[in-house]
Amino acid sequence: MNLTYEKCGDYLIPNLISNPEPEGELRKFGLMRKSYLENHRRGIYSGLLLSDELKKHLLMIQEQAEERFDLLVEQMAKREGVTEQLKAQNQMLWVKRMNNIRARAEEIVREEIIFVL
């Protein structure tokens, strides 16, 4: 953030000019991290916001969380035998197991990445 001042009477008023925001859209994990920082880590949230680093931080956390989530889902599905063959034989059982795997993987990601300083 570039900080310049404008004289207004006897006072110097800061002109806050922010840097261009990083490209990217915040999705589920990025928004979860933002909410966590806003509600539980106000100092960190304010510091990132004032230093113009918040979106960059959120996008980085989002990318890490999505990669970890995908890896966990893949590993758990392989270990538990949730395959395309099962999907062809019994779709409802496959959906049930995949939903369970995805919920567990999301819980792990929240604890390891989202809710950590």
C-alpha positions in Angstrom: 0.0 0.0 0.0 1.4 3.4 -1.0 1.0 5.9 1.7 0.9 9.6 0.8 -0.5 12.5 2.7 -2.7 15.5 1.9 -2.5 18.6 4.0 -5.9 19.6 5.3 -5.6 22.7 7.5 -3.1 21.8 10.2 -3.5 18.1 9.7 -2.0 15.5 7.3 -4.6 13.1 6.0 -3.4 9.8 4.5 -4.4 9.0 0.9 -4.8 5.3 0.9 -4.0 3.9 -2.5 -4.2 0.1 -2.7 -2.2 -2.1 -5.0 -4.0 -4.1 -7.7 -5.7 -7.2 -6.2 -4.4 -10.6 -7.2 -6.4 -12.4 -9.9 -8.6 -15.2 -8.7 -12.0 -16.0 -7.2 -12.5 -16.9 -3.6 -14.3 -20.3 -3.3 -15.4 -22.4 -0.4 -12.0 -22.8 1.5 -10.9 -19.2 0.9 -14.2 -17.9 2.2 -14.0 -20.3 5.2 -10.5 -18.9 6.0 -11.8 -15.3 5.7 -14.7 -16.0 8.0 -12.4 -17.7 10.5 -9.9 -14.7 10.5 -12.7 -12.2 10.7 -14.4 -13.8 13.7 -11.6 -15.4 15.7 -8.3 -13.7 14.7 -9.3 -10.1 14.3 -5.7 -8.8 14.7 -4.3 -11.0 11.9 -7.4 -10.2 9.7 -6.9 -6.4 10.3 -3.2 -6.6 9.6 -3.6 -8.5 6.4 -6.4 -6.1 5.3 -4.4 -3.0 6.1 -1.2 -4.3 4.4 -3.3 -5.2 1.3 -2.3 -8.9 1.6 -5.6 -10.4 2.6 -6.8 -11.6 -0.8 -3.3 -13.0 -1.7 -3.3 -14.9 1.7 -6.8 -16.2 1.1 -6.0 -17.4 -2.4 -2.9 -19.2 -1.2 -4.8 -20.9 1.6 -7.5 -21.9 -0.8 -5.1 -23.4 -3.2 -3.4 -25.4 -0.5 -6.7 -26.6 1.0 -8.1 -27.7 -2.4 -4.9 -29.7 -3.2 -5.0 -31.4 0.2 -8.7 -32.1 -0.1 -8.3 -33.7 -3.6 -5.4 -35.8 -2.4 -7.2 -37.0 0.7 -10.3 -37.9 -1.2 -8.3 -39.9 -3.8 -6.3 -41.7 -1.1 -9.3 -42.6 1.1 -11.3 -43.8 -1.9 -8.5 -46.0 -3.0 -7.9 -47.4 0.5 -11.7 -48.1 1.1 -12.3 -49.6 -2.4 -14.6 -46.9 -3.7 -14.0 -47.4 -7.4 -15.6 -46.8 -10.7 -16.6 -50.5 -10.7 -18.5 -50.0 -7.5 -20.1 -46.9 -9.1 -21.3 -49.1 -12.0 -22.6 -51.8 -9.7 -24.3 -49.8 -7.0 -24.5 -46.1 -7.5 -26.3 -45.3 -4.2 -23.6 -47.1 -2.2 -20.9 -45.3 -4.1 -22.5 -41.9 -3.5 -22.9 -42.8 0.2 -19.3 -43.7 0.6 -18.0 -40.8 -1.4 -20.1 -38.3 0.6 -18.6 -39.8 3.7 -15.1 -39.6 2.4 -15.5 -36.0 1.2 -16.9 -35.0 4.6 -14.0 -36.5 6.5 -11.5 -35.0 4.1 -13.1 -31.6 4.5 -12.9 -31.9 8.3 -9.2 -32.8 8.1 -8.5 -29.8 5.8 -10.4 -27.4 8.1 -8.3 -28.6 11.1 -4.9 -28.7 9.3 -5.2 -25.6 7.1 -8.2 -23.4 7.5 -8.3 -23.0 11.3 -4.6 -22.7 11.8 -2.5 -19.6 12.2 
